[in-house]
Amino acid sequence: MRHKWDLRIHLLFIVAVLAAVFGFQPEKWLKAEIVVGPVEVYKVEHQREEPLRTSKWTEYEISKVLQSITSMRASSYRQLPESYLLFKFERDIILDHDAVPFPVKQMIVTLPDNQWDQPDMLLLNAQGQWIVYDTSHPLSMLTRDYR
């Protein structure tokens, strides 16, 4: 008589073999309409940049954020905060949105001091001004990964 664990072990083994044969690549499941490509991420505190590791998940989340822009909130940001995440794109990102009529090369997501405050998303325009945008996709996924 077989024990109930024998069936589970056999099933797990079969799934592992199928994943090995057909290739287990979860990053292929992360599809987005805006392809940002390679991105450099920096945590900036008191104007010092610390490079951080990136992943396909980061590219996917950035893509979702850019795709979810709803409107421009402020025409320019007076002074950058003490701490934020800086995203530098390898190539210009062209968005099909009236509120963003310029190619995007850099993006900032602020890191609020208070956990109850929402982060802001800023894009650098061609004149070197940081513009604040509202998004329907939460920015907390990016800030959570890089706190």
C-alpha positions, 0 to 999 in steps of 0.5 A: 500500500502506498502512502499519500505522500508518495503520490505528491512526491511523484506529482512534484517530480513530474512538474519539475521535469516538465518545467525543465523540459519546456523551460521555466522562465517566469519573466516571460509572463511579465508582459507590458505594453510599454517596453522600457528595456534596461534601466538603472536604479539609484537610491538618492539620499541627500544628493548621493546616488547609491546604485541598486540592483534591477530586475525584470520585475522592476522593468515591468512595474515601471512600465505599468506606472508609465502606462497608467499616467492619468494627468499632470499634477504640477508643471514643475517640482520646485525642490527635489526631496531628501530621498527618492528613487531615480530611474534612468532609461537606456533609451528614450521612452515615447508615451502615447499620452497628451500629458507627456509630450516629450520623450522620457529618459529619467523618472523619480519616485519619491520616498515619503518620510511618513508611511501614510503619505503617498509617493510622487512620480516625476518625469524629467522633461527636455528643459530639465524640469521635473514634472509631477504626474498622477498615476492609476497604478500604485507606486508603492510596489516600486518603493517597497522593493527598494526601501 
